[in-house]
């Protein structure tokens, strides 16, 4: 048959985490191709301005072309498309989109001064931009943290000094 530019199926995105994702299209070309992808944020129009990435060659035929993306920003919408160059010219897929997941809050314990029947757990809490209330779970063994105390709340994107007060503890007892 006559040579024709490459064609694509609808865009697909999967394995989405806070900082990675996989994108793919099914590509059909009746001549040898070079395939590129473009990725952008902001709005779908920006994808046409994005740099070309990941040149890969393939013989004529139909195949799925997955690409793993890493180093993405949490809670961000990304737009992507593929470009196919072959003997007949250049074609572009439709634009797809996905949104990365939010990053989980992070906690770093810094101290836990105790009294005869209580303790204060001091820690740094970074909510990574979402309203977050921390809970401190504790118990008599590391595998049985059956008690909990409500700790600090925050919603920022930087670590803030936080604490939770534990009361009613037994003296001379190790808690986890």
N, C-alpha and C positions, 0 to 999 in steps of 0.2 A: 504494500500500500504506500501511499504518499506519506512523506515525513510530516509530522505534526508536532506542535509544541506539547510539552508534558501536561498532564491533567492530574488533578488531586481529588480525593474524597474530602469529606468534612474534617475539620481539625479535631484532634483528640488530645486531652491532657489527663494525666493520672499520676499516682504515687506522689501526691502533693503533700509537702510538709511545710514547716515554717520557713525553711531556707533552701528547698530543692523541689524539683518537679520533673516529670518526663512529658515531652510533647511528641506527637507523631501525626503523620498523614500517610495515606496510601497514595503512591505515585505511579502513574502509567506513562510510559514514553516508548515510542517505536524506534528510537535511536539512542545512542550512548548519551548520558546526561552528566552534568555536574549540578549538585544540589547544595543549596545554602539555606540557612534559617536566619530570621530576624526577630529580635525580642525588644520590647519597649514597655515603658510605664507611662502613666499620665492619661492618655486616651488612645483609642484605636488608630487614629490618624498618625500617631508618632511612629508606628511600626514601619511605615514606608521610609522614614528618615534614619532608622536604626542601621548600624553597620552590619554587613554580611558576615556570617559566622559559619564555621564547620563545613567547608567545602568537601564534598564527597562525590566520587564518581560511581556510576553504575551502568551496566549494559542495558540494552533495550529490554523492556518487559514491565511487569507490575510488581511492586514491592512496598512494604511498609518501612518507613524511615523514622525510627524513634531517636530522640536526642535527650540525654540527661542534662538537666540544668542544675547548677549548684551555686552557692554564694548569693542566693536571692534574699531579699528583705522580707521579714515577717509581715503579715497582714497587708500585703500589697497586691494590686491587680496588675497582671502582666498580659500583654498582647503579643501574639506571635504569628508568623506566617513563614511559608517556605517559598523558595525561588528555584525554578528548574531551568537550566540552560541546556539546549540541545541543538542539533543541526538546523532546526527550523526556527529557532529564536528563544525568547525568554517568556516564561509564564510564571504567574504567582498563584499561590493557594488563596483561599479566603482567609480572613483573619480570625484566629481563635483567641480565647482568653481564659485565664484561671486566676484565682486569688490564693496566695500562700496563707497558711494557717498562722494564727497568733502565736507568739513565743510564750512559753510558760513562765510564770513568775519564778524568780530565783531567790534563794535564802542562803545566807552564810552565817552560821552561829559564831559569835565572838566571845561570849562568856555566859556563865550560869551560876552566879553567887547564890548560896543556899543559907537558910536559917534553920533552926531546929524543927520547923514544921512547914517550910515553904521554900520556894526558889523563884528567882527572876531569870528568865531566859532572854538574853540580849542577842540581837541578830540584825543583819542588814537585809532589807527586803526591797527587791526591785519588781514592781508590778508589770513592767514592760508595756505601760500605756493603758492598762485596763483596771477598772475598779477591783481591788483585791483585798480580801480580809484573810489574814493568816490564822492558822490553827496550829497549836503545838500539841502533839500527841505524846503521851508518856505512859509508862507502866513499869511493872516489876521485872519484866524480861524484855529483851529486844524484839522477840517475836510476838509479844502481847501488849501492844500499845493501846490499852482499852480506855484510858482517860484522855480528856483533851481540855485545853484552855484556849479561849479566844485571844489572839494576839492583835497586833496593830493592823490598821487598814491604810491603804494608799492607792494612788492611781497614776503615779508618775512614771517616768522612764529612767530614773536614776535610783540607785540604792539609798534607802533612808534608814536611819537608826530606828529599830523597832524592839518591842519587848512583849512578853507574856508572863503574867504572874501565876505561879502554881501555889495552891494553898492546900491545907489539910493533909500534908505529907507526914509519913511516920519518921521519927528521928532515927538516926543511925541505920538508914535503909538506902540501898542503891537503887536509883530510878534510871530508866532508859528513855 
